[in-house]
């Protein structure tokens, strides 16, 4: 084979590779659906719970890479003193999944208490069951509980396939999220609700309120 033939062969292989890469990108191009309603449309009254807005420091909002967010404190009508802080973070580009509790809380000096990790099954609209991860974190004498789950909207075929492979959640967050996404985090002091009953009750009311807000095309994930 002459040098010219070799150059033509290499050029042909390169062109085929570039064409295949472009076609793969086209086939797996992920849409980035927006929320159907603003997060602020979520009611201040959710079942037994009454909420109020709570301000968030601008630097926290910036670091969360949020397109739209909701931060409220909800209090129980029937259990005086029981308060839950709700943080919902929607990101058009899916970058908020870099800021899950397992990433952000340890960076703030909190240590995960493995024995307090628990998965709760919560009934959502249309008889659908959503699994919520409840985790415990300690810092000194303080213990914080957090319930967590997240959504990915408009996920492409390739992303959906990769997400089913035996890789870590953190890798999937960083490498395969291409659609828009939303995280839901519910914080409360560790001495309250040891069995997760209040968290389950609040989450069920919240899931009903979220249904008209979320895009129809969505995947749901539960373990960070």
Z-matrix of the N, CA and C atoms (Angstrom, degrees):
N
C 1 1.474
C 2 1.528 1 109.10
N 3 1.312 2 115.73 1 128.91
C 4 1.454 3 119.94 2 -179.45
C 5 1.523 4 110.44 3 -75.29
N 6 1.350 5 115.49 4 165.85
C 7 1.455 6 120.48 5 179.06
C 8 1.523 7 111.41 6 -61.51
N 9 1.348 8 116.69 7 -36.77
C 10 1.469 9 119.87 8 179.21
C 11 1.514 10 110.96 9 -64.56
N 12 1.355 11 116.32 10 -42.25
C 13 1.463 12 120.44 11 178.72
C 14 1.525 13 111.05 12 -62.22
N 15 1.347 14 115.20 13 -41.18
C 16 1.465 15 118.88 14 179.04
C 17 1.528 16 111.00 15 -62.92
N 18 1.329 17 116.86 16 -41.58
C 19 1.470 18 120.71 17 179.03
C 20 1.515 19 111.36 18 -63.87
N 21 1.338 20 116.10 19 -41.19
C 22 1.458 21 119.94 20 178.74
C 23 1.527 22 111.08 21 -65.41
N 24 1.337 23 116.46 22 -38.56
C 25 1.468 24 120.69 23 179.03
C 26 1.517 25 110.40 24 -64.99
N 27 1.325 26 117.12 25 -45.73
C 28 1.471 27 120.90 26 179.39
C 29 1.526 28 110.91 27 -62.40
N 30 1.334 29 115.39 28 -41.42
C 31 1.464 30 119.05 29 179.31
C 32 1.519 31 111.00 30 -63.74
N 33 1.357 32 115.60 31 -39.71
C 34 1.462 33 119.65 32 179.03
C 35 1.521 34 111.88 33 -64.11
N 36 1.342 35 116.48 34 -43.01
C 37 1.463 36 120.66 35 178.49
C 38 1.520 37 111.10 36 -62.74
N 39 1.336 38 115.86 37 -41.31
C 40 1.465 39 120.51 38 179.20
C 41 1.522 40 110.78 39 -62.83
N 42 1.339 41 117.11 40 -43.54
C 43 1.461 42 120.57 41 -179.62
C 44 1.522 43 111.20 42 -63.97
N 45 1.340 44 116.81 43 -39.92
C 46 1.461 45 120.27 44 178.39
C 47 1.521 46 110.56 45 -63.67
N 48 1.352 47 115.73 46 -41.43
C 49 1.468 48 120.19 47 179.58
C 50 1.517 49 111.95 48 -63.57
N 51 1.332 50 116.22 49 -43.52
C 52 1.463 51 120.13 50 179.65
C 53 1.520 52 111.25 51 -65.34
N 54 1.334 53 116.42 52 -39.23
C 55 1.465 54 120.15 53 179.23
C 56 1.521 55 110.72 54 -66.27
N 57 1.342 56 116.60 55 -41.34
C 58 1.467 57 120.46 56 179.59
C 59 1.521 58 110.68 57 -65.12
N 60 1.350 59 116.08 58 -40.39
C 61 1.458 60 119.91 59 179.06
C 62 1.527 61 111.02 60 -63.26
N 63 1.343 62 115.83 61 -41.47
C 64 1.454 63 119.42 62 179.18
C 65 1.514 64 112.29 63 -65.71
N 66 1.331 65 116.49 64 -39.87
C 67 1.468 66 120.08 65 178.94
C 68 1.516 67 111.15 66 -67.21
N 69 1.341 68 117.05 67 -39.62
C 70 1.467 69 120.45 68 178.07
C 71 1.522 70 110.43 69 -62.71
N 72 1.322 71 116.05 70 -41.01
C 73 1.462 72 120.06 71 178.79
C 74 1.521 73 110.73 72 -64.20
N 75 1.359 74 116.09 73 -39.98
C 76 1.458 75 119.94 74 -179.92
C 77 1.523 76 111.56 75 -66.23
N 78 1.341 77 115.95 76 -44.07
C 79 1.464 78 120.22 77 -177.86
C 80 1.518 79 112.09 78 -65.59
N 81 1.321 80 116.37 79 -32.20
C 82 1.460 81 120.09 80 -174.80
C 83 1.529 82 112.42 81 -108.89
N 84 1.307 83 115.82 82 19.33
C 85 1.458 84 118.52 83 177.91
C 86 1.516 85 109.73 84 -63.02
N 87 1.308 86 115.99 85 126.91
C 88 1.446 87 121.52 86 -174.03
C 89 1.516 88 111.40 87 -97.89
N 90 1.316 89 115.81 88 129.66
C 91 1.450 90 119.47 89 173.82
C 92 1.527 91 109.23 90 -74.55
N 93 1.316 92 115.32 91 160.68
C 94 1.463 93 120.17 92 178.22
C 95 1.523 94 108.55 93 -124.87
N 96 1.329 95 116.84 94 78.19
C 97 1.466 96 119.91 95 -175.99
C 98 1.523 97 112.02 96 -63.01
N 99 1.314 98 115.08 97 143.89
C 100 1.457 99 121.41 98 173.88
C 101 1.521 100 109.63 99 -88.11
N 102 1.318 101 115.80 100 163.19
C 103 1.454 102 120.12 101 174.13
C 104 1.526 103 109.14 102 -65.80
N 105 1.317 104 116.35 103 148.09
C 106 1.466 105 119.72 104 -179.81
C 107 1.528 106 111.66 105 -74.72
N 108 1.318 107 116.30 106 -26.58
C 109 1.459 108 121.36 107 176.31
C 110 1.523 109 108.49 108 -138.61
N 111 1.328 110 116.61 109 161.27
C 112 1.462 111 120.59 110 175.94
C 113 1.525 112 110.06 111 -66.98
N 114 1.325 113 116.01 112 149.83
C 115 1.463 114 119.90 113 177.08
C 116 1.523 115 111.33 114 -61.83
N 117 1.333 116 116.67 115 -29.06
C 118 1.465 117 120.08 116 179.59
C 119 1.522 118 112.40 117 -64.26
N 120 1.344 119 116.88 118 -15.40
C 121 1.463 120 119.83 119 178.81
C 122 1.527 121 112.42 120 -74.69
N 123 1.319 122 117.78 121 -11.33
C 124 1.467 123 120.78 122 175.94
C 125 1.523 124 108.44 123 -64.89
N 126 1.321 125 118.66 124 128.17
C 127 1.479 126 120.79 125 -173.23
C 128 1.528 127 113.05 126 -62.87
N 129 1.320 128 114.91 127 151.69
C 130 1.462 129 120.44 128 173.48
C 131 1.524 130 111.16 129 -74.87
N 132 1.313 131 117.31 130 -19.74
C 133 1.461 132 121.36 131 175.82
C 134 1.519 133 108.92 132 -108.94
N 135 1.318 134 115.78 133 118.40
C 136 1.464 135 122.55 134 179.20
C 137 1.525 136 107.96 135 -124.10
N 138 1.319 137 116.73 136 97.77
C 139 1.454 138 119.81 137 -178.30
C 140 1.513 139 111.47 138 59.75
N 141 1.339 140 116.10 139 -119.40
C 142 1.459 141 122.60 140 -178.69
C 143 1.529 142 112.49 141 -81.46
N 144 1.339 143 117.48 142 0.23
C 145 1.457 144 121.31 143 -168.79
C 146 1.527 145 111.68 144 -111.39
N 147 1.334 146 115.58 145 139.47
C 148 1.461 147 122.23 146 178.48
C 149 1.524 148 108.39 147 -120.49
N 150 1.342 149 116.61 148 127.82
C 151 1.457 150 120.41 149 -172.99
C 152 1.511 151 114.26 150 -111.76
N 153 1.323 152 114.24 151 166.09
C 154 1.452 153 122.64 152 173.01
C 155 1.531 154 107.98 153 -147.30
N 156 1.322 155 115.11 154 148.95
C 157 1.454 156 120.17 155 -178.89
C 158 1.518 157 110.50 156 -71.57
N 159 1.325 158 116.24 157 144.15
C 160 1.464 159 121.73 158 175.88
C 161 1.523 160 108.45 159 -130.21
N 162 1.335 161 116.22 160 129.78
C 163 1.462 162 120.98 161 -177.59
C 164 1.534 163 111.05 162 -67.65
N 165 1.339 164 113.93 163 153.06
C 166 1.468 165 121.45 164 178.48
C 167 1.521 166 108.23 165 -122.75
N 168 1.317 167 116.92 166 137.03
C 169 1.464 168 121.14 167 179.17
C 170 1.532 169 110.31 168 -60.17
N 171 1.335 170 118.29 169 136.91
C 172 1.467 171 121.45 170 -177.39
C 173 1.525 172 113.53 171 -55.08
N 174 1.347 173 118.07 172 -36.21
C 175 1.457 174 119.33 173 -178.63
C 176 1.520 175 111.81 174 -67.55
N 177 1.344 176 117.36 175 -31.53
C 178 1.463 177 120.64 176 177.09
C 179 1.523 178 110.01 177 -68.53
N 180 1.330 179 116.65 178 -43.11
C 181 1.461 180 120.65 179 177.90
C 182 1.524 181 110.51 180 -60.79
N 183 1.332 182 116.42 181 -42.17
C 184 1.465 183 120.34 182 -179.83
C 185 1.522 184 111.09 183 -64.62
N 186 1.333 185 116.79 184 -45.06
C 187 1.464 186 119.87 185 -179.09
C 188 1.516 187 112.17 186 -68.27
N 189 1.324 188 117.92 187 -27.18
C 190 1.462 189 121.33 188 179.87
C 191 1.520 190 112.12 189 -74.19
N 192 1.335 191 117.45 190 -11.52
C 193 1.467 192 123.19 191 178.51
C 194 1.528 193 110.63 192 54.65
N 195 1.316 194 115.33 193 47.09
C 196 1.446 195 121.20 194 -175.12
C 197 1.524 196 112.18 195 -93.76
N 198 1.316 197 116.60 196 143.25
C 199 1.456 198 122.49 197 169.66
C 200 1.520 199 110.00 198 -88.96
N 201 1.322 200 115.86 199 -37.49
C 202 1.455 201 122.53 200 178.78
C 203 1.524 202 107.19 201 -150.95
N 204 1.320 203 117.33 202 142.82
C 205 1.456 204 119.25 203 -178.35
C 206 1.522 205 110.59 204 -144.80
N 207 1.330 206 113.55 205 163.96
C 208 1.467 207 121.44 206 176.34
C 209 1.518 208 107.94 207 -138.15
N 210 1.329 209 116.95 208 128.12
C 211 1.463 210 120.82 209 177.72
C 212 1.529 211 108.53 210 -132.51
N 213 1.333 212 116.73 211 113.07
C 214 1.455 213 122.08 212 -177.22
C 215 1.521 214 110.97 213 -138.81
N 216 1.320 215 115.03 214 156.53
C 217 1.457 216 122.26 215 171.09
C 218 1.528 217 107.32 216 -109.86
N 219 1.316 218 116.90 217 126.52
C 220 1.464 219 122.30 218 178.72
C 221 1.529 220 109.00 219 -112.30
N 222 1.334 221 116.19 220 134.72
C 223 1.456 222 122.11 221 179.07
C 224 1.525 223 110.13 222 -114.89
N 225 1.326 224 115.13 223 143.92
C 226 1.459 225 120.94 224 -179.85
C 227 1.526 226 110.47 225 -79.74
N 228 1.330 227 116.35 226 135.69
C 229 1.456 228 120.58 227 176.03
C 230 1.522 229 111.48 228 -72.89
N 231 1.316 230 116.78 229 -32.95
C 232 1.464 231 121.07 230 -172.26
C 233 1.522 232 113.67 231 -98.28
N 234 1.339 233 116.70 232 -15.26
C 235 1.461 234 120.34 233 179.11
C 236 1.531 235 108.57 234 -123.04
N 237 1.317 236 117.73 235 86.72
C 238 1.473 237 121.55 236 -176.89
C 239 1.532 238 111.45 237 -54.91
N 240 1.330 239 114.66 238 135.12
C 241 1.458 240 119.75 239 178.33
C 242 1.516 241 114.10 240 90.76
N 243 1.329 242 117.93 241 -10.84
C 244 1.464 243 120.45 242 -179.51
C 245 1.529 244 108.96 243 -87.75
N 246 1.337 245 116.18 244 115.84
C 247 1.455 246 122.05 245 -178.03
C 248 1.524 247 110.11 246 -126.28
N 249 1.319 248 115.09 247 141.18
C 250 1.451 249 121.90 248 175.95
C 251 1.529 250 108.08 249 -123.42
N 252 1.320 251 117.64 250 135.84
C 253 1.457 252 122.03 251 175.67
C 254 1.516 253 109.10 252 -100.66
N 255 1.326 254 115.87 253 122.21
C 256 1.464 255 121.94 254 -177.97
C 257 1.528 256 109.76 255 -103.37
N 258 1.332 257 115.83 256 124.89
C 259 1.465 258 122.50 257 175.88
C 260 1.527 259 107.37 258 -123.96
N 261 1.340 260 116.02 259 117.23
C 262 1.461 261 122.10 260 175.93
C 263 1.516 262 107.72 261 -118.94
N 264 1.332 263 116.15 262 130.66
C 265 1.463 264 121.74 263 -174.60
C 266 1.526 265 108.74 264 -129.68
N 267 1.344 266 116.26 265 112.18
C 268 1.463 267 121.57 266 175.93
C 269 1.526 268 109.30 267 -101.63
N 270 1.338 269 116.13 268 134.12
C 271 1.465 270 121.48 269 179.14
C 272 1.516 271 109.27 270 -128.80
N 273 1.323 272 116.32 271 123.79
C 274 1.465 273 120.94 272 179.75
C 275 1.523 274 111.68 273 -62.27
N 276 1.336 275 117.77 274 -33.11
C 277 1.461 276 121.60 275 -176.29
C 278 1.525 277 113.10 276 -101.74
N 279 1.326 278 118.10 277 4.02
C 280 1.458 279 120.35 278 176.80
C 281 1.506 280 115.19 279 75.74
N 282 1.332 281 117.75 280 10.64
C 283 1.463 282 120.07 281 -176.26
C 284 1.523 283 112.73 282 -75.50
N 285 1.338 284 117.71 283 -14.72
C 286 1.469 285 119.01 284 -178.43
C 287 1.522 286 112.74 285 -69.01
N 288 1.334 287 118.27 286 -15.80
C 289 1.462 288 119.68 287 179.89
C 290 1.521 289 112.35 288 -73.52
N 291 1.316 290 117.10 289 -1.55
C 292 1.466 291 120.53 290 171.60
C 293 1.528 292 110.65 291 -81.71
N 294 1.325 293 117.04 292 -3.53
C 295 1.463 294 120.92 293 -171.83
C 296 1.531 295 111.48 294 -125.44
N 297 1.335 296 116.29 295 46.76
C 298 1.452 297 120.85 296 176.81
C 299 1.535 298 109.67 297 -76.38
N 300 1.346 299 118.76 298 163.15
C 301 1.478 300 120.13 299 179.11
C 302 1.520 301 113.72 300 -54.55
N 303 1.337 302 117.52 301 -37.22
C 304 1.464 303 119.41 302 -178.32
C 305 1.517 304 112.68 303 -67.99
N 306 1.323 305 117.08 304 -15.75
C 307 1.464 306 120.63 305 177.23
C 308 1.527 307 110.57 306 -98.90
N 309 1.342 308 115.88 307 -46.46
C 310 1.467 309 119.68 308 -171.63
C 311 1.532 310 113.73 309 -79.60
N 312 1.337 311 118.33 310 -40.49
C 313 1.463 312 119.28 311 -176.29
C 314 1.535 313 112.21 312 -64.82
N 315 1.336 314 119.73 313 -45.92
C 316 1.469 315 118.53 314 176.81
C 317 1.530 316 112.79 315 -60.01
N 318 1.332 317 117.60 316 -33.22
C 319 1.464 318 119.40 317 178.96
C 320 1.522 319 111.38 318 -68.67
N 321 1.350 320 116.66 319 -18.85
C 322 1.458 321 120.66 320 176.81
C 323 1.515 322 113.20 321 -96.06
N 324 1.330 323 117.14 322 11.87
C 325 1.453 324 121.19 323 176.88
C 326 1.514 325 115.04 324 93.48
N 327 1.334 326 118.27 325 7.00
C 328 1.459 327 121.84 326 178.74
C 329 1.520 328 109.99 327 -90.84
N 330 1.326 329 115.86 328 141.60
C 331 1.464 330 122.29 329 179.97
C 332 1.521 331 109.59 330 -111.90
N 333 1.305 332 116.52 331 130.17
C 334 1.457 333 120.31 332 -178.32
C 335 1.523 334 110.85 333 -69.46
N 336 1.342 335 116.15 334 135.05
C 337 1.461 336 122.69 335 176.20
C 338 1.516 337 107.22 336 -100.78
N 339 1.317 338 116.52 337 98.66
C 340 1.462 339 121.12 338 -171.55
C 341 1.525 340 112.37 339 -58.66
N 342 1.329 341 116.95 340 -35.37
C 343 1.466 342 120.06 341 -176.20
C 344 1.532 343 112.31 342 -66.62
N 345 1.338 344 117.43 343 -16.27
C 346 1.458 345 120.47 344 -178.50
C 347 1.534 346 113.11 345 -97.38
N 348 1.322 347 116.40 346 0.61
C 349 1.458 348 119.50 347 176.74
C 350 1.524 349 109.71 348 -72.80
N 351 1.311 350 115.45 349 130.55
C 352 1.460 351 120.55 350 -175.68
C 353 1.521 352 109.40 351 -149.26
N 354 1.324 353 117.60 352 143.50
C 355 1.455 354 121.94 353 176.48
C 356 1.526 355 108.47 354 -104.03
N 357 1.339 356 116.08 355 125.35
C 358 1.459 357 122.02 356 -179.45
C 359 1.522 358 109.53 357 -108.83
N 360 1.317 359 116.70 358 133.78
C 361 1.459 360 121.69 359 175.16
C 362 1.522 361 108.63 360 -93.56
N 363 1.337 362 116.26 361 123.43
C 364 1.454 363 121.58 362 -176.72
C 365 1.526 364 109.03 363 -122.27
N 366 1.311 365 116.26 364 131.58
C 367 1.461 366 121.08 365 -179.92
C 368 1.524 367 109.84 366 -77.86
N 369 1.320 368 116.19 367 123.23
C 370 1.458 369 123.11 368 179.53
C 371 1.533 370 109.11 369 -106.16
N 372 1.337 371 118.16 370 174.95
C 373 1.465 372 120.38 371 177.66
C 374 1.528 373 112.20 372 -56.01
N 375 1.336 374 115.91 373 155.10
C 376 1.462 375 123.16 374 -179.08
C 377 1.523 376 112.29 375 63.09
N 378 1.351 377 115.37 376 30.15
C 379 1.470 378 121.70 377 177.09
C 380 1.529 379 112.67 378 57.73
N 381 1.301 380 116.35 379 29.51
C 382 1.459 381 121.47 380 178.11
C 383 1.520 382 109.34 381 -91.69
N 384 1.315 383 117.09 382 139.91
C 385 1.462 384 121.66 383 179.68
C 386 1.525 385 109.35 384 -102.98
N 387 1.324 386 115.77 385 125.02
C 388 1.463 387 122.18 386 176.94
C 389 1.525 388 108.41 387 -107.89
N 390 1.313 389 116.18 388 130.69
C 391 1.463 390 121.39 389 179.66
C 392 1.520 391 109.19 390 -95.40
N 393 1.323 392 115.71 391 123.72
C 394 1.460 393 122.37 392 -178.52
C 395 1.527 394 109.14 393 -109.59
N 396 1.322 395 116.35 394 133.14
C 397 1.455 396 120.48 395 175.49
C 398 1.523 397 109.29 396 -89.02
N 399 1.332 398 116.56 397 120.54
C 400 1.460 399 120.32 398 173.29
C 401 1.520 400 108.17 399 -105.23
N 402 1.340 401 115.36 400 127.25
C 403 1.461 402 120.97 401 -176.87
C 404 1.520 403 110.33 402 -125.29
N 405 1.321 404 116.11 403 156.07
C 406 1.450 405 121.80 404 176.36
C 407 1.526 406 110.19 405 -118.29
N 408 1.348 407 116.07 406 138.81
C 409 1.463 408 121.37 407 178.04
C 410 1.524 409 109.07 408 -132.12
N 411 1.322 410 116.66 409 140.60
C 412 1.446 411 121.63 410 -179.46
C 413 1.518 412 112.08 411 -120.17
N 414 1.337 413 114.89 412 146.21
C 415 1.472 414 121.54 413 173.24
C 416 1.518 415 106.76 414 -145.47
N 417 1.325 416 115.67 415 106.13
C 418 1.459 417 119.75 416 -172.19
C 419 1.516 418 109.32 417 65.73
N 420 1.336 419 116.70 418 -127.60
C 421 1.461 420 120.46 419 179.38
C 422 1.531 421 112.21 420 -90.04
N 423 1.321 422 116.85 421 -5.04
C 424 1.460 423 120.53 422 -178.81
C 425 1.523 424 111.03 423 -84.81
N 426 1.320 425 116.25 424 140.83
C 427 1.460 426 122.38 425 174.87
C 428 1.528 427 107.78 426 -129.17
N 429 1.322 428 115.91 427 128.98
C 430 1.459 429 122.30 428 -179.45
C 431 1.521 430 108.91 429 -118.50
N 432 1.328 431 115.71 430 134.63
C 433 1.454 432 120.63 431 173.80
C 434 1.521 433 108.39 432 -102.95
N 435 1.327 434 116.55 433 147.88
C 436 1.457 435 120.18 434 176.68
C 437 1.531 436 108.90 435 -143.56
N 438 1.330 437 114.86 436 129.20
C 439 1.456 438 120.82 437 171.02
C 440 1.519 439 108.39 438 -96.71
N 441 1.337 440 116.97 439 138.67
C 442 1.465 441 119.38 440 -169.86
C 443 1.529 442 111.33 441 -145.85
N 444 1.334 443 115.31 442 136.92
C 445 1.458 444 121.55 443 165.23
C 446 1.527 445 107.43 444 -156.38
N 447 1.345 446 116.46 445 168.48
C 448 1.460 447 118.45 446 -177.46
C 449 1.522 448 111.34 447 -149.14
N 450 1.330 449 114.35 448 162.56
C 451 1.458 450 122.82 449 -179.48
C 452 1.521 451 109.63 450 -122.93
N 453 1.345 452 115.90 451 148.87
C 454 1.462 453 121.98 452 170.26
C 455 1.524 454 106.67 453 -124.58
N 456 1.310 455 116.54 454 128.30
C 457 1.456 456 121.87 455 -174.05
C 458 1.524 457 110.76 456 -107.31
N 459 1.336 458 116.54 457 136.72
C 460 1.458 459 121.11 458 176.77
C 461 1.507 460 113.42 459 65.95
N 462 1.326 461 116.79 460 35.90
C 463 1.460 462 120.77 461 -175.89
C 464 1.529 463 110.53 462 -67.22
N 465 1.338 464 116.56 463 135.53
C 466 1.454 465 121.16 464 179.61
C 467 1.520 466 113.46 465 -77.88
N 468 1.330 467 116.88 466 168.09
C 469 1.465 468 121.85 467 -177.53
C 470 1.528 469 110.93 468 -63.06
N 471 1.319 470 116.02 469 -43.44
C 472 1.462 471 119.44 470 -178.29
C 473 1.518 472 110.89 471 -65.09
N 474 1.351 473 117.13 472 -44.14
C 475 1.461 474 120.74 473 179.79
C 476 1.517 475 111.07 474 -61.51
N 477 1.329 476 116.23 475 -42.45
C 478 1.451 477 120.55 476 -179.77
C 479 1.523 478 111.20 477 -63.45
N 480 1.342 479 117.28 478 -38.90
C 481 1.466 480 121.04 479 178.41
C 482 1.527 481 111.05 480 -66.57
N 483 1.350 482 116.27 481 -46.67
C 484 1.462 483 120.02 482 -178.20
C 485 1.516 484 111.04 483 -63.12
N 486 1.333 485 116.79 484 -36.55
C 487 1.457 486 120.64 485 -176.74
C 488 1.534 487 112.24 486 -65.28
N 489 1.335 488 116.76 487 -21.14
C 490 1.459 489 120.25 488 179.66
C 491 1.530 490 112.64 489 -86.12
N 492 1.324 491 117.54 490 -7.28
C 493 1.454 492 121.16 491 179.38
C 494 1.530 493 110.31 492 -76.34
N 495 1.339 494 118.03 493 156.44
C 496 1.475 495 121.08 494 -178.48
C 497 1.515 496 112.47 495 -74.97
N 498 1.360 497 116.29 496 67.87
C 499 1.456 498 121.39 497 176.90
C 500 1.513 499 107.94 498 -118.50
N 501 1.319 500 117.02 499 166.03
C 502 1.455 501 119.26 500 -176.41
C 503 1.509 502 110.71 501 -73.90
N 504 1.335 503 115.44 502 155.59
C 505 1.462 504 120.26 503 178.69
C 506 1.516 505 111.24 504 -61.99
N 507 1.322 506 116.03 505 -37.28
C 508 1.465 507 118.37 506 -177.60
C 509 1.515 508 110.57 507 -64.78
N 510 1.347 509 116.79 508 -39.17
C 511 1.450 510 119.38 509 177.71
C 512 1.517 511 110.62 510 -64.54
N 513 1.327 512 116.67 511 -41.20
C 514 1.465 513 119.38 512 -179.74
C 515 1.511 514 110.25 513 -64.02
N 516 1.335 515 117.56 514 -37.36
C 517 1.459 516 120.04 515 177.71
C 518 1.514 517 110.00 516 -60.73
N 519 1.315 518 116.75 517 -48.51
C 520 1.452 519 120.56 518 -171.43
C 521 1.506 520 114.53 519 -78.67
N 522 1.358 521 118.13 520 -28.46
C 523 1.450 522 119.75 521 -168.45
C 524 1.521 523 114.83 522 -113.26
N 525 1.327 524 119.37 523 -21.24
C 526 1.454 525 118.54 524 -174.34
C 527 1.511 526 113.97 525 -119.16
N 528 1.317 527 118.94 526 -2.78
C 529 1.453 528 120.23 527 178.91
C 530 1.523 529 108.88 528 -82.47
N 531 1.304 530 116.24 529 117.13
C 532 1.459 531 120.82 530 179.23
C 533 1.530 532 111.49 531 -124.44
N 534 1.322 533 118.06 532 -16.22
C 535 1.448 534 120.84 533 179.42
C 536 1.512 535 111.18 534 -89.90
N 537 1.330 536 115.83 535 -177.02
C 538 1.457 537 119.43 536 171.52
C 539 1.523 538 108.73 537 -74.77
N 540 1.328 539 117.26 538 162.56
C 541 1.463 540 119.20 539 -174.97
C 542 1.523 541 110.40 540 -155.17
N 543 1.324 542 115.26 541 164.57
C 544 1.461 543 120.77 542 179.88
C 545 1.522 544 110.06 543 -146.16
N 546 1.323 545 116.15 544 132.77
C 547 1.455 546 121.31 545 175.68
C 548 1.520 547 109.80 546 -107.06
N 549 1.330 548 116.37 547 146.83
C 550 1.460 549 122.65 548 176.66
C 551 1.525 550 107.25 549 -124.72
N 552 1.343 551 116.98 550 123.11
C 553 1.456 552 121.83 551 -179.53
C 554 1.529 553 108.78 552 -130.61
N 555 1.318 554 116.32 553 132.63
C 556 1.464 555 122.79 554 -179.04
C 557 1.519 556 107.90 555 -124.53
N 558 1.357 557 117.36 556 115.11
C 559 1.458 558 122.95 557 -175.36
C 560 1.528 559 110.47 558 -107.61
N 561 1.342 560 115.71 559 146.16
C 562 1.463 561 120.50 560 173.34
C 563 1.526 562 108.96 561 -162.75
N 564 1.345 563 117.73 562 156.17
C 565 1.469 564 120.87 563 -178.46
C 566 1.522 565 111.63 564 -60.62
N 567 1.324 566 115.94 565 145.36
C 568 1.450 567 121.49 566 -173.74
C 569 1.512 568 115.48 567 -65.91
N 570 1.350 569 117.55 568 -24.81
C 571 1.465 570 117.56 569 -176.98
C 572 1.520 571 112.19 570 -76.35
N 573 1.336 572 117.25 571 -13.41
C 574 1.457 573 121.24 572 178.28
C 575 1.529 574 110.35 573 -93.12
N 576 1.316 575 115.51 574 149.29
C 577 1.461 576 122.00 575 169.65
C 578 1.531 577 113.82 576 53.60
N 579 1.321 578 119.00 577 56.76
C 580 1.472 579 120.94 578 -176.71
C 581 1.526 580 113.84 579 -62.52
N 582 1.331 581 117.46 580 -28.35
C 583 1.466 582 120.30 581 -178.33
C 584 1.526 583 113.22 582 -94.84
N 585 1.321 584 116.67 583 -3.43
C 586 1.457 585 119.99 584 178.20
C 587 1.514 586 114.87 585 80.67
N 588 1.345 587 118.17 586 14.40
C 589 1.471 588 120.46 587 -177.81
C 590 1.521 589 111.67 588 -66.85
N 591 1.341 590 117.40 589 -44.21
C 592 1.463 591 120.34 590 179.64
C 593 1.525 592 111.00 591 -66.63
N 594 1.319 593 116.50 592 -39.50
C 595 1.461 594 120.58 593 177.82
C 596 1.524 595 110.25 594 -61.28
N 597 1.321 596 116.61 595 -44.18
C 598 1.467 597 120.52 596 179.24
C 599 1.532 598 111.18 597 -62.64
N 600 1.329 599 116.48 598 -42.27
C 601 1.460 600 120.97 599 -179.77
C 602 1.530 601 110.94 600 -63.74
N 603 1.330 602 116.61 601 -45.66
C 604 1.465 603 120.47 602 180.00
C 605 1.525 604 110.62 603 -65.71
N 606 1.323 605 117.07 604 -43.30
C 607 1.466 606 121.03 605 -177.88
C 608 1.528 607 110.99 606 -62.86
N 609 1.314 608 116.88 607 -37.24
C 610 1.463 609 119.09 608 179.48
C 611 1.526 610 110.83 609 -64.53
N 612 1.337 611 117.26 610 -43.66
C 613 1.466 612 120.55 611 177.10
C 614 1.528 613 111.19 612 -64.81
N 615 1.337 614 116.66 613 -37.46
C 616 1.458 615 121.04 614 -179.88
C 617 1.529 616 110.98 615 -67.65
N 618 1.318 617 117.81 616 -40.19
C 619 1.464 618 121.06 617 -179.68
C 620 1.524 619 111.35 618 -61.98
N 621 1.315 620 116.78 619 -35.82
C 622 1.467 621 120.32 620 176.16
C 623 1.524 622 110.17 621 -64.81
N 624 1.332 623 116.61 622 -42.81
C 625 1.462 624 121.09 623 -179.67
C 626 1.530 625 112.23 624 -70.50
N 627 1.332 626 117.53 625 -27.95
C 628 1.457 627 121.57 626 -179.01
C 629 1.521 628 112.92 627 -76.04
N 630 1.307 629 117.29 628 -25.53
C 631 1.457 630 120.49 629 -171.83
C 632 1.532 631 113.32 630 -54.33
N 633 1.333 632 120.78 631 -47.15
C 634 1.470 633 119.12 632 178.67
C 635 1.531 634 114.40 633 -74.79
N 636 1.325 635 117.17 634 -6.45
C 637 1.465 636 121.43 635 -179.88
C 638 1.525 637 111.25 636 -91.52
N 639 1.324 638 117.77 637 -35.67
C 640 1.457 639 122.06 638 -171.97
C 641 1.525 640 112.39 639 -77.84
N 642 1.339 641 117.91 640 145.88
C 643 1.463 642 120.63 641 172.18
C 644 1.525 643 111.03 642 -61.26
N 645 1.319 644 116.70 643 153.42
C 646 1.464 645 120.02 644 179.29
C 647 1.529 646 111.05 645 -68.02
N 648 1.339 647 116.73 646 -39.04
C 649 1.460 648 122.06 647 -176.70
C 650 1.519 649 109.11 648 -85.83
N 651 1.327 650 116.93 649 96.80
C 652 1.455 651 119.08 650 -175.96
C 653 1.519 652 111.46 651 -150.90
N 654 1.328 653 114.25 652 153.54
C 655 1.451 654 121.91 653 170.34
C 656 1.516 655 106.53 654 -114.69
N 657 1.334 656 117.38 655 153.83
C 658 1.454 657 121.82 656 -177.95
C 659 1.531 658 108.71 657 -125.79
N 660 1.335 659 115.41 658 134.22
C 661 1.463 660 121.25 659 179.86
C 662 1.509 661 109.82 660 -130.85
N 663 1.306 662 116.26 661 154.79
C 664 1.461 663 118.63 662 -166.24
C 665 1.519 664 114.51 663 -126.87
N 666 1.313 665 119.76 664 -30.08
C 667 1.455 666 120.96 665 -175.63
C 668 1.524 667 109.26 666 -103.23
N 669 1.340 668 119.70 667 121.23
C 670 1.459 669 120.95 668 -177.43
C 671 1.521 670 112.19 669 -74.83
